[in-house]
Every structure is written in C-alpha cells, then in structure tokens.
Amino acid sequence: MRPPSPHAFKPILATALLFLTGIALADDSRAAAVTAAKPPVPLLWKVSDADNSVYLLGSFHLLKPTDYPLSRDVDSALADAESLVFEMPPEEMSSPALGMQMGQAALRGDGTQLNSELPASTIALLDGWLAANA
C-alpha cells in the first residue's frame, strides 16, 4: 500500500483553514467591547531552542485596520526576526481570483463530505456553532 500523496490532504487542510477563519471572524459583542479596549492578540506561536526562535503568526492577512496597533508580543516577534516569510505575497490578497482559488481548494476531490470523516458528536457541535454564529 502506497502512502497517501501530500496533495490528498490539501482539501482537508483548506476546509479546516476556512472553518478556523470563520471562527476567527465570528462576531461576539462582548469580545468586541474588550477588543476595543486593547490591541488584539493574534495567533502567535514561538518555537525556540538555546539560540534560535521561529515565530508563526496565524491569520495575519485577515487583520483589519481596526486591529492596529498590533499587540506588543507581535511587535516584539517582528523586531526579533532576521527574516520574514509570508504564505503568499501580500499583494495577492486583493486578487479577485483568490476567493475562487480558495473555494476550489476547499472542495474534496473524491466526492466525499467532511461529515463522513468526523464523529457524530463533532458534527453536532459544529452544527450548533454554525447555527449560533452564521
């Protein structure tokens, strides 16, 4: 049996990213009031050893003008970085084709649906969240 192609995971990853993006964009009035009082804290991870650090900032391209100034931990990570790499060139974020490309990447090529891969309890939680937040 051959190991799965790395491309086999692209639809799952794209679907997960779209789901996480939806969660990140969900509007909660209580959270909005807190956010207005202080800079947002985006998803920031740091992996380091004795002499090196790697930072990963999630969903940076989804920041809105109201998300600035960035939190101090993000500013510190950017100041500490010797190089900066984006998942895609920032200028491509305004490309009209990007939404279509992301939508296509999220489709499962084998005709199955995500709910055929998830436990019923997870599907119920997801359905509940979508009903409350969509």
C-alpha positions in Angstrom: 0.0 0.0 0.0 1.4 3.4 -1.0 1.5 6.3 1.5 -1.1 9.0 0.7 0.0 11.7 -1.6 0.7 15.1 0.2 -1.9 16.5 -2.2 -4.6 14.3 -0.6 -4.5 16.4 2.5 -5.0 19.7 0.7 -8.8 19.7 0.7 -8.9 18.7 4.4 -6.4 21.4 5.3 -8.2 24.0 3.2 -11.5 23.1 4.8 -10.0 23.3 8.2 -8.5 26.7 7.4 -11.8 28.1 6.1 -13.5 26.8 9.3 -10.9 28.4 11.5 -11.2 31.6 9.5 -14.9 31.6 10.2 -14.3 31.2 13.9 -11.8 34.0 13.8 -14.3 36.3 12.1 -17.2 35.4 14.3 -18.8 38.5 15.9 -19.3 38.5 19.7 -20.4 41.8 21.1 -18.7 41.2 24.4 -15.4 40.3 22.8 -15.7 43.4 20.6 -16.0 45.6 23.6 -12.9 44.0 25.2 -11.0 44.2 21.9 -11.7 47.9 21.6 -10.0 48.5 24.9 -6.7 46.8 24.0 -4.9 45.6 20.9 -5.9 42.2 19.6 -3.7 39.2 20.3 -3.5 37.2 17.0 -2.5 33.6 17.0 1.3 33.8 17.6 3.4 30.7 18.3 7.1 30.7 19.2 9.4 27.6 18.9 12.9 28.0 20.2 16.0 26.3 21.4 19.0 27.8 23.2 20.0 30.2 20.4 17.2 30.3 17.7 13.5 31.2 17.6 10.9 30.7 14.9 7.6 32.6 15.1 4.4 31.7 13.4 1.7 34.3 13.2 -1.7 32.9 12.1 -4.3 34.7 10.1 -2.1 37.8 9.7 -3.6 38.5 6.3 -7.1 38.8 7.9 -6.2 41.7 10.2 -8.4 44.8 9.7 -7.4 48.4 10.1 -9.1 48.4 13.5 -6.7 45.6 14.6 -3.8 48.1 14.7 -1.7 48.8 16.6 -0.6 45.2 16.9 -0.1 43.7 20.4 3.4 44.0 21.9 4.2 40.3 21.5 3.7 40.6 17.8 5.8 43.7 17.5 8.5 42.0 19.6 8.4 38.9 17.3 8.7 41.1 14.2 11.5 43.1 15.7 13.4 39.9 16.7 13.0 38.3 13.3 16.0 38.1 11.0 13.7 37.3 8.0 10.0 37.5 7.3 8.2 34.9 5.1 4.5 35.1 4.1 2.4 32.2 3.0 1.6 34.2 -0.2 2.7 37.6 -1.4 0.6 40.2 0.5 -0.2 42.0 -2.8 -2.1 38.9 -4.0 -4.6 39.2 -1.1 -6.5 41.8 -3.2 -6.6 39.5 -6.3 -10.2 38.8 -7.4 -9.3 35.2 -8.3 -8.1 34.4 -4.7 -11.6 33.7 -3.3 -12.3 31.3 -6.2 -9.0 29.6 -5.8 -9.5 29.1 -2.0 -13.1 27.9 -2.6 -11.8 25.3 -5.1 -9.0 24.2 -2.8 -11.6 23.6 -0.1 -13.6 21.1 -2.2 -13.0 17.5 -1.7 -11.9 15.9 -5.0 -13.1 12.4 -4.1 -16.8 13.4 -3.8 -17.0 12.7 -0.1 -18.1 15.2 2.5 -16.3 16.3 5.7 -19.1 14.8 7.8 -18.2 11.4 6.6 -14.8 11.8 8.3 -15.9 13.3 11.6 -17.6 11.7 14.6 -21.3 12.5 15.0 -20.6 14.4 18.3 -18.2 16.7 16.5 -20.7 17.3 13.7 -23.4 18.1 16.2 -21.0 20.7 17.9 -20.1 22.2 14.6 -23.8 22.4 13.5 -24.6 24.1 16.8 -21.8 26.6 16.4 -22.8 27.4 12.8 -26.5 27.8 13.8 -25.5 30.3 16.5 -22.8 32.2 14.5 -23.7 32.0 10.8 
